[in-house]
Amino acid sequence: MEISIFTDKKYTPNNNDLKVSLRNTCSFWHSIGAYVHQKYPDAIDEWNYSGDKYGWSFRIKDKKRAIIHLLPRDKFF
């Protein structure tokens, strides 16, 4: 697994950080999230820090499992 663009354990990324890092692909990120929430209305968003080797990742999950797992990179994910 590759490393996230967000690596500071003390700082949870936010939407503004995504806009700056993903640039033109940020709209795709949000479109995917909206689609998942349309199909799974009770799903929750969660940033997860997996350690120094991986950094922060984002997942949308329901009560039992992760539905989608996204890793933000420099201008892509």
N, C-alpha and C positions, 0 to 999 in steps of 0.2 A: 504494500500500500504506500502511496506517495504521501508527502507531507502537505498539510494545509497551508494556505497563505497566512493564516492566523495562528500564531504559535505562543502568544503570551498567555500563560495559564491564568493570570490574575485579571484578564480583561476579556469578558464575553463579547464576541462580535455582535453588531447590530445591523439594521438595514442600511444605514449610511455607509458603514464599512463595506458592505456588499456592493453598493453602487460604485464606490471608489475602486474596489478591487476587480470586480467583474466587468465593469464598464458596459459595453454593448450587450453582453450576454446576461446581464442582470434581469432583463425583462423575461428571458426564458426561465430563469430560476423561479421568478414569481409566478409565471404561467404554470409551471409544473406544480408548485405548491397549491395554487388555486384549484387545479384539476384534482389533486389528491384530496383536498378538503371537500370538493364537490361530491366525490365518490364515497368519502368517509367523513361525514360531518362532525363526528365526535373525536376525530383525530387531534392530537396535540403536537405543537412544534417544540423542539428541544435541541439546544446546542449542547454538544458533548465534547469534553476535553479528553482525548484518548492517551495523553502522555506526550513527552518531549519528541518522540519519534514521529508522531502523527499530527499533533496540534488539534485545533477545533474542527469538528464536523457538525453537520446539521441533519437532523432526522425528523420525520413526521411519523408518529406512531399511534397505535391504538392501545387498548389495555394490555394486549398480549404480545405484540411484536412491532418491530419497525416496519413501516410500509415502504418508506423510501429513505435512502441515506445519501446525502450530498456532501461532497468535499470541495470547498472553495479553493480555487487556485488563482494565479495571476492572469486575469482576463478570461478565465474559463472555469468550468467545474466538471 
